[in-house]
Amino acid sequence: MMRIDAHHHLWDLTRRDQPWLDGAWAEPIRRSYALPDLVPHLAAHAVDATVLVQSSASYAETADLLAVAAGDGPVRGVVGWADLTDPGLAGVLAALPAGLVGIRHQVQDEPDPDWLTRPDVLRGLGAVAGAGLVYDLLVTPRELPAALAAVRALPELAFVLDHAAKPAVARGDWQPWAAGIADLARLPNVSCKLSGLVTEADWAAWRPPQILPYARHVLDAFGPERVLFGSDWPVCTLAAGYADVVALAEAATGHLTAAERSAVFGETAGRVYRVAAG
């Protein structure tokens, strides 16, 4: 079975800040992370390839991540950042090096919950589609209605929902998150990452039975052929180790067939991002 970790981060705090690491909560991960820090975890779990995802709104960071992907190692693609409101975005994307497979913006941090439906943003998303790239949706339940509208407006663009839209697992909230997931899943141009759920739970006291209903709702709604495993390393380490995240995903998919598990743990990511393990 080809295994792909479809969501992890690397950053170098000596080169640039990560503004979102903005409080005492972030102290455990407020350091630089390089590919050699991740590789032992991948080897321990037979992960063949990865997709490296942006963590700051910076073209310079995107260039650094693409340089990592161009070197030897497991990174087969980069989801970088771009300014969706830039009228010249199509030219910017065309000038970026090979290895870029998608674009992401921290929509969850925008004050306007309808940011994704702004005309300039929709124009930018059209440029992402025109470049043959995927768009990763980083949203919370607050922004799910706008995400749904954007996905409907751009059937030609492949969307990937990161972290299952961050349900409030720690509070046990179910609606309106569950309905929003079901609505998105009805649209064929969107897939969903099985990632990031441990950090939406109580970091110190979470247990699998608290998280598994959310993971299984994603699997039921999208089907294994549109679900991608992602570790969200090193952010996940605020609540769980890499091995814990893999074990949780394996528990969530334990009822699936071998072919369906292969889809979740690699084949879906390979198809959606057009990356290969070898």
N, C-alpha and C positions, 0 to 999 in steps of 0.2 A: 504494500500500500504506500503510495506517494504521500508524504506528510508535509504540509506547508503551514507555517505559522503566519497567518494573514494580517497580523497587527502587532507590531512592537515599535519601540522608540530607541533612539540613541541621541545623546546630546553632549556637548562639550562646553562647560561653563567657563572655560578659559577663553573661548572664542566669542560667545554671546550669552546673554542672560536668557532665562526662561521665565518670563514675567508671571506666568501662572503658578510658579512655585513661591507663593506669596504669603505664607503664614507658617506658624509653628507646625501645623499638620504635615507640611512638606519636608520637614527636617530630615526624616529617614532617607529621602531620595534626592536631597539637595547636594548632588555631586555629579561628576561627569560619568557617562556610561558609553563605553566603546564596544565594538563588535566582539573582541576577545572576552569580554565579560559575559556575553550571551552564549557564545558557542558551546561551552560545556553543558549548558542546560539543553540545547538543541540535540547534542550528541546523546545525552542520557535518555532522551525520549524519541530518538530516531526521527527527528525532524530534518527533512532534506533541504528545505528552502524556506525563505521568509519574504514578507513584504514589509518594508520599512516606512513608517508613517511620520509625517511632520508633527512637530510639537510647538512651533512658534510661527507667527505670521511674518515670514522672512524668506525672500528669494535667496539670500546668502545661505541660510540653512538648507534650503532645497538643493542648492548646488553642492553643498558638503555631503548630503545624503546620496546624491547621484554619484559622487566620487566614490563613496563606499560601495555602491552597487556595481560600479565599473571594475572594482578590484576582485581579487580572489575571495571566495567566501560564499555563504549561503544566501545573501541578499540578491533576489532576482528581480525586484521591482521596488519603486519608490512612489508613495502617495505624498506629493509635495504640496506646498502652498502657492496660491496665486491670487491676485487681486481680481475678484470677479466683477468689480465695478469699473474696471479699466476698459475704456472703449477699444484700446489696442491689444486686448488680451490674446486674440488669435495669433498675432505676430509674436508676442512674448512666448506663448506655448510652443510655437514652431521653432523658436530659437533655443529651447532647452535641450540638453543632451539626451541621448538614448538612455533608457532605463526608467523614465517617468511613465507610470501606468495609471496614475490618478491624481486628483486634486482634492484638497480638503481645506475648510476654513472653520474656525471655532464659532460656529453659529450659536452655540449655547451661551456664549459671552456677549452676544449682541443685545442691547437693551430692547430692541424691537422684536417681539416674538414672530412677526410676519416678515422678517428681513429677507427670507428666501423667496418671497413673492414680489419683491420690488422689481420694477421693469429693468433696471440696470443689472441686477443680480441674475434675473432670468436670461438676459442677453449674454451675460458671462457664462452661465451654464450651457447656453447654446454653443458658445465657443469651445467649451470643454468637450461637448459631444462632437463638434466638427473636427477636433484634433484626435478623435478616436480614443479618448481617455474616459476613465470611470470617475464618478464623483462620490466621495465618501461623505455621508451625512453625519455630522457630529451634533446631535440634538438631544434634548431632554423631552419629557412628555409635554412641556409647555410649547415647544416648537413643532410637535408632530402634525398639527393641522396644516401649517405652512409647508412642511416637508411633503405632505400628501398632495397639496396643490401643485408644488413644483414638479413632483414625479409625474403627475397627470399632465402637466403642461409640456413636458419634454419626453415623450415616449421613445424618442430616438437615443436618449442618454441612459446609460447603465448606472444606477445608483447602488451604493452599498451603505446600509444603516450600521453605524458603529455602535458597539456596546448595547445593542438592543434598545437604543434610545434611553438608556440610563433609568430604569424603573427604580423607585424609592424602596428598595428591598428592606432597608433597615427599619422603615416605618410599616412595612407590610402592605404598602399601597398596591392596589391592583388596577382599578379604573381611575382615570380614563386610559391609562397606558395600554391595557390589554386590548381594548377596542381599537386604539390607534394602530397597534401592531397588526391586528387583523385587517384593518382597512388598507394599510400599506402592502400587506402580503397579497392582496387581490390584484395588484398591479404587476405585470410580468417583468417590468424593467427594474425591479428593486430586489436586492438580496440583503441578508442580515448577518452580521458577525456575532457569533457566540463568544463574546469577549466582555471584559470589563465589569462583570456582574459582582465579583467579590468586593470591589471597592464601593459598590452601592449598598452593600450589607454592612453590618456592624463589624468594623475591622478586627476587633479583639475577640468577638464572641460568635461570629457567624458559624453556621453548620450547614452541610449540604441540603437538608430538608427545607431550609429557609429559601434557598436559591433555586433548587431544581424545578419548582413549578414555573418560574419565569423562563428558564431555559427550555423547558418542554413546551411551553406555549409558543415560543419562537419556532421550535421544530415543527409543531403541529400546524402553525399558520403558514410558514414558508415552505415546508418540506425540506428534506435533507439536501436536495439538489440546488437549493438557494440559501443554504446556511454554510458559513465559513468559520472554522475555528481560528481564534486569535488569542494570544496570551495577554496582551496589553502590558508586557514586561517593559521597563521595570516598575511602571506605576502599580501593577498588581501586587508588588512586594510590600506595599503599605498594609495589605491585608492577608497575603498568601504568597507562598513560594511558587516557582514555576511548576514544580511537581504537583502542588495542590491544585493549580488551575487545570493542568492536564487531567488529573484524576476527576475533578468535578465535571469536565466536559465528557470524559469517558462514562461517568455515571449517568449523565443526562442523555447520552446516546446509546446506553446499554441495551435498550429494547429494540434498536434498529438492526437491520440485516447488515452483513459484512459490507455489501456494496453501498448501502446508505451511509455507513460510518466512513467508508473511504471517501465519499463525496464531502462530508462535513470536514474531515481532517486533511483534505488536500485537493480533491478533484474540482470542487466548486471554485476554490480560490484560483486554481490553475486556469480554469475556463474564464472566469469573470475578469481577472487581471491579465490574462494571456501570458502567464509565466509558467515555467517548467522547473522541475526539481533538478534536472541535470544540466 
